Amino acid sequence: MFSRKIRPSVTPEDRQWIEEALLWFEKEYGASFLKSVPILEPTSNFFDRKFDGTAADAHYLLDKASEVLSVKSRKIDLAFFGYSTQELLKSGVTIHHEAALEQDFALGFCEEPTVGHYQIDLEIDQLSNTPLLLTTLVYELSHLKMVEEERIDEPNEYLADLHGVVFGFGIFMANSIWNFRQWRDNTHQGWHGQKTGFLPEEMMAYAIALFQNYQQGSDAWSKHLNRSMFRLFKKNMEYLEETEDEILFPEANPLKRV
């Protein structure tokens, strides 16, 4: 009997891009830093707060994420938009950019009203979904950091997703790829599914498995990933541990270490 060859969850082209991207992060931030990054977990050890779905939650998460990403010295304000202006007014939060209401389920965007002064606009429904709210903030702050520090010339959505992973937010980034919301009107109710971020599940799962093997550290992934993401993560871990393929990010594969 022939043994079945384990394959990753990504195409060869996507695998190469992810490995090259992680090599780029290693070059930018250093191997010693990347290997020591703690994997942040959805526990009170990181979230020392009782979340109540208010704007104060967003400011708390902005402060926490800014500290981890080393952008705390920047002047960053928050504003909110929503798909129901009436709901915004009832909530008593700052309303900015009503034009944003026309965007197709935008979760957030960052702008620079004046030089050195940034504003992140957040879709208000995220206040009731703490992991998704954090993921959006990390994504926008990652863009800001890489561009302002001149690591990239212009925003790169896919690189911003991975930036959150290598700074320890991978569990949140992975679990928030799909966002489900319940809706209700006078006569009907149902659920709406929305993809968040830019990397699909298969690519994100390979990226976090690669980073886990690179660090050879925390077992937090197995404890906190949702079911579908954990299945893909486990598949990629098995691939990395057993493959004889050449891995461009060599230290992520124990078999390839010199």
C-alpha positions in Angstrom: 0.0 0.0 0.0 1.2 3.5 -0.8 1.0 6.1 1.9 -1.1 9.1 1.1 1.0 12.3 0.6 -0.1 15.1 2.9 -0.8 18.3 1.1 -1.2 21.8 2.4 -4.4 23.8 2.2 -3.0 26.2 -0.4 -1.8 26.1 -3.9 2.0 26.0 -4.6 1.8 29.6 -5.7 0.0 30.8 -2.6 2.4 28.7 -0.4 5.4 30.4 -2.0 3.8 33.9 -1.5 3.2 33.2 2.2 6.6 31.9 2.8 8.2 34.8 1.0 6.1 37.2 3.0 7.2 35.7 6.3 10.8 35.9 5.1 10.2 39.6 4.5 8.8 40.1 8.0 11.9 38.3 9.4 14.1 40.7 7.5 12.1 43.7 8.6 11.7 42.9 12.3 14.5 40.3 13.0 14.3 36.6 13.7 14.8 37.0 17.5 11.8 39.4 17.7 9.5 37.2 15.6 10.5 34.1 17.6 9.7 35.8 20.9 6.3 37.3 19.9 3.7 36.0 22.4 0.5 34.5 20.9 -2.3 36.6 22.3 -5.3 34.6 23.5 -9.0 35.6 24.1 -8.6 35.4 27.8 -8.6 37.9 30.7 -4.8 37.8 30.7 -4.9 40.0 27.7 -8.5 41.4 27.9 -8.6 42.8 31.5 -12.0 44.3 30.9 -15.7 43.4 31.0 -16.9 44.4 27.5 -20.4 46.0 27.2 -20.6 46.9 23.5 -19.9 50.6 23.9 -17.5 52.9 22.2 -15.3 52.6 25.3 -14.5 49.0 24.3 -13.1 50.2 21.0 -10.9 52.8 22.7 -9.6 50.1 25.1 -8.8 47.8 22.3 -7.2 50.6 20.3 -4.9 51.2 23.2 -4.0 47.5 23.7 -3.4 46.9 20.0 -1.4 50.1 19.6 0.9 49.0 22.5 1.5 45.6 21.0 2.1 47.0 17.5 4.4 49.8 18.9 2.2 52.6 17.4 1.1 54.0 20.8 3.0 57.3 20.2 0.8 58.1 17.2 -2.1 60.4 17.5 -5.1 58.2 16.6 -8.8 59.0 17.0 -11.8 56.7 16.5 -15.1 57.5 14.8 -18.0 55.3 13.9 -20.3 54.7 11.0 -23.2 52.3 10.4 -25.8 51.1 8.0 -28.5 52.7 10.1 -27.9 56.3 10.9 -30.8 56.2 13.4 -29.0 53.6 15.4 -25.9 55.7 15.4 -27.7 58.7 16.7 -29.3 56.6 19.5 -25.9 55.3 20.5 -24.6 58.8 21.1 -21.2 58.1 19.3 -19.3 60.3 16.9 -20.7 59.9 13.4 -18.2 60.5 10.6 -18.4 60.1 6.8 -22.0 59.3 6.0 -20.7 58.4 2.6 -19.2 55.3 4.3 -22.8 54.1 4.7 -22.8 53.4 1.0 -19.8 51.1 1.2 -20.6 47.5 0.8 -20.2 46.2 4.4 -17.0 48.0 5.0 -15.7 47.3 8.5 -13.3 50.1 8.8 -10.8 52.4 7.2 -8.0 54.7 8.3 -7.3 58.3 7.1 -5.0 61.1 8.0 -7.0 64.4 8.3 -3.9 66.3 9.1 -0.2 65.4 9.0 0.6 63.0 11.8 -3.0 62.8 13.0 -4.8 59.6 12.1 -8.5 58.6 12.4 -9.8 55.1 12.2 -13.5 54.8 11.2 -15.2 51.7 12.5 -18.5 50.1 11.5 -20.6 50.3 14.7 -22.0 46.8 14.8 -18.6 45.5 15.6 -19.0 46.9 19.1 -21.0 43.8 19.9 -18.3 41.4 18.5 -15.1 42.0 20.4 -12.8 39.6 18.4 -13.9 41.2 15.1 -13.5 44.7 16.5 -10.0 43.9 17.6 -9.2 42.3 14.2 -10.3 45.4 12.3 -8.2 47.7 14.5 -5.1 45.5 14.1 -5.6 45.4 10.4 -5.9 49.2 10.1 -3.0 49.8 12.6 -0.8 47.3 10.6 -1.3 49.4 7.5 -0.5 52.5 9.3 2.6 51.1 10.9 4.1 49.6 7.7 3.4 52.7 5.6 4.5 55.3 8.2 7.7 53.4 9.0 8.4 53.2 5.2 8.5 49.5 5.2 6.1 49.5 2.2 5.3 52.3 -0.3 1.5 51.9 -0.3 -1.1 49.8 1.6 -1.0 46.1 1.0 -4.1 44.4 2.2 -2.8 40.8 2.2 0.5 41.8 3.9 -1.6 43.7 6.6 -3.5 40.5 7.4 -0.2 38.6 7.9 1.3 41.5 9.9 -1.3 40.9 12.5 -0.3 37.2 12.7 3.4 37.9 13.2 2.6 40.4 16.0 0.6 37.7 17.9 -3.0 38.4 16.8 -3.2 35.3 14.6 -6.0 33.6 16.6 -8.2 36.6 16.3 -7.4 37.2 12.6 -8.1 33.5 11.8 -11.3 33.2 13.8 -12.7 36.5 12.3 -12.4 35.6 8.6 -16.1 34.8 8.6 -18.6 37.1 10.4 -22.2 36.0 10.8 -24.9 38.5 11.9 -28.5 38.0 12.7 -31.0 40.4 11.2 -34.7 41.0 11.9 -37.5 43.2 10.6 -41.2 43.4 11.2 -42.0 40.0 9.6 -38.8 38.1 9.0 -35.4 37.3 10.6 -32.3 35.5 9.4 -28.5 35.4 9.2 -26.1 37.3 7.0 -22.6 35.9 6.4 -19.8 38.2 5.6 -16.1 37.5 4.8 -13.7 39.8 6.6 -10.0 40.5 5.9 -8.4 39.6 2.5 -6.7 36.3 3.0 -9.0 33.3 2.6 -9.2 30.6 5.3 -6.9 28.2 3.4 -4.1 30.8 3.2 -4.5 32.1 6.8 -4.4 28.5 8.1 -1.2 27.8 6.3 0.3 31.1 7.5 -0.5 30.5 11.2 0.8 26.9 10.9 4.0 28.1 9.4 4.4 30.7 12.1 3.7 28.2 14.8 6.3 25.8 13.5 8.7 28.7 13.2 8.3 29.7 16.8 8.0 26.1 18.1 6.1 27.5 21.1 2.6 28.2 22.2 -0.2 25.6 22.1 -2.8 28.4 22.2 -3.8 27.7 18.6 -5.3 24.3 19.4 -7.2 25.8 22.4 -8.8 28.8 20.7 -9.2 28.3 16.9 -12.7 27.7 15.7 -13.6 24.3 14.3 -13.1 24.9 10.6 -9.9 26.9 11.1 -8.4 24.3 13.4 -9.1 21.5 10.9 -7.1 23.4 8.2 -4.4 24.4 10.8 -3.9 20.8 11.8 -3.7 19.7 8.2 -1.0 22.3 7.5 0.9 21.4 10.7 1.0 17.7 9.5 2.2 18.8 6.1 5.0 21.0 7.5 6.2 18.3 9.9 6.3 15.5 7.3 6.9 17.1 3.9 10.1 16.8 1.9 9.1 19.8 -0.1 11.5 22.8 -0.1 10.2 25.4 2.3 11.4 28.9 1.6 10.9 29.8 5.2 13.2 27.0 6.3 13.2 27.4 10.1 9.4 26.8 10.0 10.1 23.2 9.1 12.1 21.2 11.7 13.1 18.7 9.0 14.9 21.4 7.0 16.9 23.0 9.9 20.7 23.0 9.5 
